[in-house]
């Protein structure tokens, strides 16, 4: 009994959950919106994901405006997420890590990725209805991403149409309204980064999966299952992907063993 109690104390002291390496999703809610994580997790689970789903709490709980204008840009908030990602990667070097965010939560995700140390990468990134700047240069972000970055966009997003200041403080319209834009510079680093960035614009066929073009509807369970999951649980780019920059010979780093670790079957509804 004494030996058993000792083992229990050691497990608690070292963080038992941290020792069990699994594929991991880190998710950041939007500003003042605290109920989309369940839909996203449900969609991933239905697509076959069996790893950890971590809803990273970053809200100040002082309201959407404070979160959008102040908390989403906090270096401490971004560093906290970056630290969690780094520890997870070191605990499971070959296991997939996905980062996702909604609205202002996408600014937290992007800022955190930029803070990752050299050699620490996530596999794929999904930005739902991003309120980060569409003109933000994502090259530093993509140098910490082994696979692809997907960003849902919709001209019918009423919340993004009303935004005056982007969550990351950058200029131009929010990325979730019309998509990220290519930087003026087209050097090799930029080309390699943007050859792995895909804007996913809303279209009428997505109505069958619950996304009507609205702000939070992009996180609906069916849309995540049938549109997002097949893209991030695959070793190869989705046939319908249209990356922002096309290269003749894409030498970007391949994603890690996502398909095997996630055990995700292909969508049975067809390609979307």
C-alpha angles and dihedrals in degrees: 000000000000091000091050092050090049092053090049092052091049091051092051093045095052096041108255093207091057091054094056103079115209137155105280138206118199111200130188119198122220125261108293092349111114106166109063096085093075092055093048093048091047092053092049092047092051088052090056105267111153102173134094122300111203118192100202108213110220104148122120088209087226093113139280095287094055091046094047098044102033118008097048089060096046114128090208092055091049092046091052092056092043090054091052091050093048093050091048092050093049090048092052111019095177100038123101122258120192125188121202137172143175125224109314088008087071089065089055090051094049094046091049093051091053089055096055114114122248111284096025113110140166121218105230138358129209121192114192116202091336119210090192117111117283089215095055112126104239095188094103089047094051091052085069094047121082096192134018140322119220124195123187115218135187134174087205094064102120095190094054092045088059097048115113099178124037120234093244094045094245126136132251127046120321113274093236091063101057106352136259117306128225115253117247090245114077101186123145095272092052093045092051092047098047093044084072099045118095126186110209107205120199117257134178094255088068090068089083088063096048101259107125094172093270125135104255096023088081086076095057113138097239093049091050092048099047104029110024103033097054088055099049098036093057128090091216132050116273113261092239096048116121107193117207093242126032120210127191091223113022106203095178118137113270118241118260125260093303101148096051097041095045094043090210119166119215119267114276094206096069133250119329 
